[in-house]
C-alpha cells in the first residue's frame, strides 16, 4: 500500500497530491492518505466518487485523519 502524508497542508493541496499519486498507481492498488485538514474528509471522497475510485475507509484518529482509497481504473 502506498502512503501519502499531507499533514500540515490545507485544501486544495491534499487533494492535489492525492490526484497526482493516484495517476501513478495501477488498478487495485491502495493509497493511504494521512491528513490533518478536516475538509479532506469531504473533498477526497467526493473527488473519488466523481472519478470512480473506491474509498475503502475513513478513520478519524483525533489529531489526524486516515483515508484509504483503492484505484479502480
CORPEUR-V182291 format. One record per residue. SS is DSSP state (H for helix, E for strand, L for the rest). PSI is psi in radians with two decimals (999 if undefined). D_FIRST is the distance of its C-alpha to the first C-alpha in whole Angstrom. Layout:
BEGIN
ss=SS psi=PSI d_first=D_FIRST
ss=SS psi=PSI d_first=D_FIRST
END
This chain:
BEGIN
ss=L psi=2.31 d_first=0
ss=E psi=2.58 d_first=4
ss=E psi=2.49 d_first=6
ss=E psi=1.95 d_first=10
ss=E psi=1.90 d_first=13
ss=L psi=0.46 d_first=16
ss=L psi=2.45 d_first=18
ss=L psi=-0.14 d_first=22
ss=L psi=2.49 d_first=22
ss=L psi=2.69 d_first=23
ss=L psi=2.42 d_first=23
ss=L psi=0.08 d_first=23
ss=H psi=-0.79 d_first=21
ss=H psi=-0.74 d_first=18
ss=H psi=-0.70 d_first=18
ss=H psi=-0.81 d_first=19
ss=H psi=-0.63 d_first=16
ss=H psi=-0.84 d_first=14
ss=H psi=-0.77 d_first=16
ss=H psi=-0.79 d_first=16
ss=H psi=-0.75 d_first=12
ss=H psi=-0.57 d_first=12
ss=H psi=-0.36 d_first=15
ss=H psi=-0.19 d_first=13
ss=L psi=2.82 d_first=10
ss=L psi=2.70 d_first=11
ss=L psi=2.39 d_first=12
ss=L psi=-0.35 d_first=10
ss=L psi=2.68 d_first=7
ss=E psi=2.60 d_first=5
ss=E psi=2.25 d_first=6
ss=E psi=2.07 d_first=7
ss=E psi=2.26 d_first=10
ss=E psi=2.10 d_first=13
ss=E psi=2.71 d_first=16
ss=L psi=0.17 d_first=20
ss=L psi=1.92 d_first=22
ss=L psi=-0.53 d_first=23
ss=L psi=-0.35 d_first=23
ss=H psi=-0.44 d_first=20
ss=H psi=-0.41 d_first=20
ss=H psi=-0.81 d_first=22
ss=H psi=-0.72 d_first=21
ss=H psi=-0.82 d_first=18
ss=H psi=-0.66 d_first=18
ss=H psi=-0.80 d_first=21
ss=H psi=-0.74 d_first=20
ss=H psi=-0.74 d_first=17
ss=H psi=-0.79 d_first=20
ss=H psi=-0.65 d_first=22
ss=L psi=0.32 d_first=20
ss=L psi=0.80 d_first=19
ss=L psi=2.67 d_first=15
ss=E psi=2.11 d_first=14
ss=E psi=1.99 d_first=14
ss=E psi=-0.76 d_first=12
ss=E psi=2.71 d_first=14
ss=E psi=2.07 d_first=15
ss=E psi=2.13 d_first=16
ss=E psi=1.93 d_first=19
ss=L psi=0.19 d_first=19
ss=L psi=-1.30 d_first=22
ss=L psi=-0.30 d_first=22
ss=L psi=2.95 d_first=19
ss=E psi=2.44 d_first=17
ss=E psi=2.06 d_first=13
ss=E psi=2.19 d_first=12
ss=E psi=2.26 d_first=9
ss=E psi=2.37 d_first=10
ss=E psi=2.24 d_first=10
ss=L psi=2.18 d_first=11
ss=L psi=-0.61 d_first=14
ss=L psi=999 d_first=16
END
